[in-house]
Amino acid sequence: MLAIVFSYINEACILLSVACFIVGWVHIRHHRVRVHRRWMLRGVVFAALFFIIYALKTVLLGDNEFGGPKSVRPFYYGFLQVHSVLATVAAILGIITLVYASRARFSRHRKIAPWTLVTWFVTAATGLVVFILLYIVYTPGQAAGLLYSYLGR
């Protein structure tokens, strides 16, 4: 049960990060750099909070297995793996984008930031689909270790 509660908290963190990034993007489009920076940093905080909670939940409690029908499992686990790759790419791009901004390398920041944002949005959307399939559409399975859940065995 605790693993499910943390999953809902994590999904809220991701959705809040997306909302902050959208607001930050709108502000930079209007050349409001200071307001943009504040909203983007809020989004980074929510994204980091997601990662910390997810890592702790995974290590301490495990991940829930997919509880849906066996006929849907290949789709779900394939989709989960695509989401995981996207999440890794988004995290790496996010770190690079944040480093460029923190070092005032704004020409590089401006080049990579749109790619980072789009990748993050797609990752958040695929994560929402995973969440809905795992916790809302179907009853979640038992909590299991990370590798076991990821490979679907």
N, C-alpha and C positions, 0 to 999 in steps of 0.2 A: 504493500500500500504506500509506503514512504517513497519508493521509487517512482510511483505514479504521480504523487504530489510534486516531487522535484521536477518531473517531466513537464508538468503544467507551468511551474515557475520558470523553467527554461524557455518554454515557448513564449511566455510573456516577455522575457528578456529579449528574445530575438525580435519579436514584433515591435517592442519599444525601441530597439536599436534601429530598425527600419524606419519607424516614424521620425526619429531624431535625424537620421541621415537625409530623409526627404526634406525636412524643415531646413536643415543645413544647406542642402543643395539649392533650395529656393532662395535662401539668403545670399549665397555666393553669386547666383545669377543676377541679383540686384546689387552686387558689389558691396555687400555688407559683410566685410571680412571678419570683424570681431564677433558678430553674432553667428556667422557661419562656423567659426572656430569653436565657439561654445557648444553649439548643437552637435557638431561632429564629435567633439570630445565626449559629450553625453552618450552618443551612439556607441563610441568605443568602450565606454564604461559598461554599458548594458551588454555589449558583445563579449567583453572580457568576463563579466559576471556569468554569462551563459557558459563560457568555456570552463571556468573554475567549477561551477556547480555540476556541469556535465561530467567533467573528469573525476570529481569526487564521487558522484553518484555511480559512475561506471566502475571505479575501483572498489568502492565500499559496498555497493548494493548490486551491481551488475546492471545489465540492460534487459528490458522485457522482450521476450520472444514474441514474434508475430502470432496472434491468436486467431487469425482468419482461416478460411478454408484452404486446404492444401492446393487447390487449383489456382489460388491467387498468390501463393508463396513465391513462385519464381519471379513474377512481376514485382512483388514487394521487395524482395531481396536484391534484385537487379536495380530497381529504382533507388534503394537505400545505398547501394554501392556508388551509383552515379552521384547521388547527393553527397556522399562522403568525399569523393574526389573534388567536387565543386567546393565543398566547405574548406578543404585543404588549400585549394587555389585561392579562394576568397581570403582566407586568413593570411596567407603569404603576401598577397597583393595589399591587404589592409596594413600589414606591418611596414611594407615598403612605402606605401603612400603616407603613412603616419611619420615615418623617419624623414622622408623628403620635406614634409611640412615643418617638422620640428627643427630641421636644419636650415630652414628658409630657402630651400632649393625649389622655389615655386614653379619654375618652368618645367621641371621634371614632375613635380606634384600635379600640375595641371594636365600633363600628358597621361599619367597613369590613373588619376582619380576617377575619371568617367568609367574606365574599364573595371576598376575596383568596385564602384558603386553598382554597376549592372551585374557583376558577378555575385556581389553580396545579395542583391534583390532576388536573383534567380535561385541562389542557395537558400535564402529564407523561404521562398515559395515552395521549393522542393522539400524543405524541412517541414513546412506546414502540412504538405501532403502526407509525408511519412507520419507525422504526429496524428493527423486525422485518421489514417488507416490503422495505426497502432493502438490508439486510445479511444477513438470515438466511433468509427464505423464497426470495428470488431472489438471484442473483449480482449484486453492484452493477455498474453501468455505469462508464464512464470518468469521471474527475473533470472537471468543467466549471465555467465561471464561474457565479456566483450567479444572475444573471438568466436565463441559458440553462437552468439546472437547474430553477429555480422555475417557469418557463413551460412546461417540457417540450418544447422545440423543439430 
